[in-house]
Amino acid sequence: MLAALRADIVTGVLAQGERLTEARLCERYRVSRVPVREALRTLAVQGFVEVRPNQGATVATIDDADAEDLFAVRGTIEEIAAARCAARVAGGEDAVVDLLGLLVAEGEAELASGRTERLPELNTRFHLAIAEHSGSASLPSLLRHVSDRIEWIYAMGVSVAGPRSWAEHRAILAAVAAGDPASAGALARAHVERAERHHRGVG
């Protein structure tokens, strides 16, 4: 139920600012009030839901300052992770290349078919795969901490930004596969910066 509610928020089925009553959620997800309350508490901690005393719960909103912070954190993590991942590939640990290739191909296939529903999830998996193969125990954990909300932002503009985003994923993949840390890191940073400009409506 938690995953289903989060997915409905991320994909916009439940809009930012929309009121979330326990009765409605129980009916929608066919569960009792206990898992609904637990899900709302968890999503409040994660920043997807706002719970106010005597007012109930609503879907949270992402304001410009919040988005700016998320992109700033993500940009640093992505740059370091991509550079380290490429360095490991250069050292012979190249299993990640096939995994990234499969994810990029899957994302491109979804775009070609006109489907966008799975693109936010595939986007998250692509970036997490790079972090998980960076050789760092901290980078994947840090990225996971912001990835759900980044996925939410990504989903807002996926129909417009999707083609460019996945072309950039392929470029990052090429740099990682070539074992080029400098290029991989720079491309990952530029990818996040372009995503932020798109979110702000200036790129």
N, C-alpha and C positions, 0 to 999 in steps of 0.2 A: 504494500500500500504506500509506503514511504517513497519507493522508487517511482511508482505510477504518479503520485502527486507531484514530485519533483519534475518528472518529465512533462507533465501538463503545464507546469509553470514555465519551464525552459522553452517549450515549443509555442507558448503563447495561447494555449487552449484556455488557460486561466490568466487573465490579463493583469498587468501591474496595477495595484490599487484595488483589485477586486476583493470583495468581502468573502471570507471563508467561514461559513457556519458549520458547526459540528454535524448538525442534522443533514445538511446538504452533502457533506463529504461522506457521511455514513451511507447515504443512499447511493451516491455516485460510485463508491468503491466497494459497496456491499460488505462493510465491516462494522464492528461495534464502535462505541465512542472511545474505548481505551486505546486502540491503535491509532485512531485519528488524533487524539491528544498527544500521543508520543511522537507522531509524525510532525505535528505542528511545532512541538518543542524543538525537535531536531532541526527542522528547516528554519526555525527562528535563529538558532545558533549559527547555521550556515549562511544566513543572510537572505533567504528566499521568502521568508514570511515575517511580518511584523505583528506582534501580539501586544495589545495595550489593555491595561486593567479596565474592566467594565465596558470595553468596546469590542472585544473579540479580536479575531485574526483577519488580516488582509494580506494579499500578495504584496511583497515588498516592491519598492521601486529602486532603480539604479540611477542615481543622479550623476551629473557630469563629474563632480569631484570624486565620487566613488569609482566611476569608470576609469578616471585618470590614474588613480592609485593602483587599480587592478592591472592596467596596461603597463605601468611603470615597473611593478614587481615582476610581471610576466616577461617583459622584455629582457630584464637582467637574467632571469632564470633560463629563458630560452637561448639566449646568446651563449652563456656558459655551457649549457647542456649540449648544444649542437657542436660547439668547438671540441668539447671533450669526447663526444661520441665519434666525431670524425677522426680524432687522434687515435682512438682505440681501433677504429677500422684500419687506419694506416699501420697499426701495430699487428694486424692480422685477425682481430676480433670482428669479423665482418658479417656475422649472422643477422645483425639488425638490418642490413641492406635489403635482404629479401623480404623481411617483415614490412619495412617501410614501403617497398615497392608494391607489395600486395595492398596495403592501405591506400596508397595513392591511386592505384588502378581501380580499386573499389570506389573511391570517391569520384574519380573521373567518370566511371560507368554510371553512377547515380546522377551526376550532372547531365550526362548525355541522354539519359532516359527522361529527364525533366523532373526527377524526384529529388526533393531536398530534405525530406524528413530525417534521414539518417546522417546527413552531412555534419551537424554539430557533434554527434557522437564520434563519427570517424575522425573529425578534426581533433578532438580531445585524445583519441587513441594514438593518432600520429605523433602528437607532441609528447605525450607521456612515454611512448616507445623510445623516443630519442633520449629523454631524461633517464629512463630506466636502463639504457645502455651507455650512459655517460661514465659509469664507474663510480658514481657518487651515491652514497646512501641518503644524503640530504636533499638533493635536487628533485627526485621524484616526489618525495613527501611535500616539499614546498610547492611544487607545481600542482599536485592534487588538491592542496588547500585552496587554490584559487581557480582550479580548472572548471568546476561546476558553474561558477558565476561567469567565467569567461565564455563557457559554452552557451550560457543564457544570452550574453551580448552578441555572440556570433550568430545565434539563431535569429536574432532580430533583423539581420540584414543579409541572411544567407542567399536569398534569391538573387540579390544584386551583386554581392561581393564573392559569391561562391566560385565562379570561373577563375577570377584573378587569384583568389586564395589558393585554389588547388594547383594552379600553374606555379605559384610560389612554393608550394609544398614539393613539387617535382624538382624545382631548382635546388631547394635545400637537400633533397634526397641525392641529387647529383653531386653536390659538394661533399656530403657525408660519404658517399660511395667512392669518391676520388681520394678520400682520406685527407681533405684540405680543411684543417681546423679554422683558419682565418676566414675563408670564404663561407664556410658553414655557419660560423658565429655571426658574421656580418649579414648574411641573408636572413637568418632567424631574427635578428634584431630589426632589420628593415621590414620584415613580414609583420611583426607586431606593431611597428610604428605606422605602417600603412593601414592596418586594421583599426588603430586608434583614430587616424584621420578620417577613415570612412565612417566610424561611429559618430564622430563630431560633425560629419557632413561636409568635410573640406577636402576629401580625396577619394 
